[in-house]
């Protein structure tokens, strides 16, 4: 009986050691995944910030180019390999809010739900 209990204790210890080792491996794996995800989110946030900065720079350059064309009194200019055009035009857009206010039933009848996904970083 003593040998049986000793053998059983050894098996339980081995099983416990294996369990603890597996748990450590899983924990390490999850920590690596979390860090990888955090790194991806950090990289995305950095790129989003850079994109916003670039958009601001692009808009400033466009404004400078439009101002120069206006100062020269031209709407088109060939310079280097570029042909730059500055054209004012009128665009027609549908005013959903006004239509909904005046024709709510029609608006509801022709509105449809569309599945969407949004990823937000704060």
N, C-alpha and C positions, 0 to 999 in steps of 0.2 A: 504494500500500500504506500509505503514511504517513497519507493522508487516511482510509483505512478504519480504521486503528488509532485515529486521533484520534476519529473518529465513534463507534467502538465504546467507547472510554474514556468519552466524554460520556454515552452511553446507560447504561453501568454506573454512573457517578456519579449520574445521575438515578434509576436504579433503586435504588441504595443509599440515596439521600436519601429516596426514597419509602418504602422499607422502614423506615428509622430513624424517619421521621415516623409511619408506621402503628404501629410498635412503641411510640412515645411515647404515641400516642392510646390504644392498648389498655392500656398501663400506667396512664395517668391514669384511664381508665374503671374498671379493676379497683380502683385505690386509692379512687375515689369509692364504689364498691360496698362495699368493705371498711369504709370509714368509715360508710356508711349502715347496714350491718349492725351494726357496733359501737355506733352510736348507738341502734339499735333494742334491742339487748341491754341497753344501759345503761338505757334507758327502762323496759324490762320489769323489770329488777332493782329500779329505783326504785319502780315500782308494786307489786311483790311485797312490798317492805319496808313500804310504806305500808299495804298490805292487812293485813299481820301486825299492824302497830300499831293499825289500826282494829279488827281482830278482838279484840285485847286490850282496847281501850277499850269495845267493845260488850259483852264478857263482864263487865267491871267494872260497867258500868251495869245489866246484867241482874241481877247479884248484889245491887246496891244496891236495885233495885226489889223483888226477891224478899225481901230482908231487911225492907224496909218493910212489905210485905204480911204477912209473918210477924209482925212487931212489932204490927201492927194486928189480927192474928188473923183475917184474911180471905183468901179465895182468889181473890176477884174484886173489882175496884174500877173504878168509872166516874170518870174524871177528865178534864175538858175534852172533847175529841172522841174520847177513847180509852176502850176497855173492856179492862182488863188482867186476864188470868186467870193464876193460878199453880196448876198442877195436877200433883200427883205421880201417877205411873202406873207400871205394870210392863210392860215390853216383853219380848217373847219373841224370842230370837235363836238361830240355829242354831250350835252349837258344832262347827265343822269339825274342829278339832284333836282333840277327844275322839272324834268319829265316825270320823275317819281312824285313830286309834289302835285303836279296837275293831273297825272294819269296813274294813280297808284295801282289800280286794278290791272291795267295793261302791263305796268312795270313788273308786278308780281307774277303775272301770267307768263311773261317771257324771260323771267329771271330763272337761273338754274344754279344748283349747288355744284361746285367743282372741287374735288379733293385737292388739297394742297399740303405742303410740308414746309415748315419754317424752322430754321436753325438760328438761335439767338445767342450771342455772346455778351455777357455783362461783366 
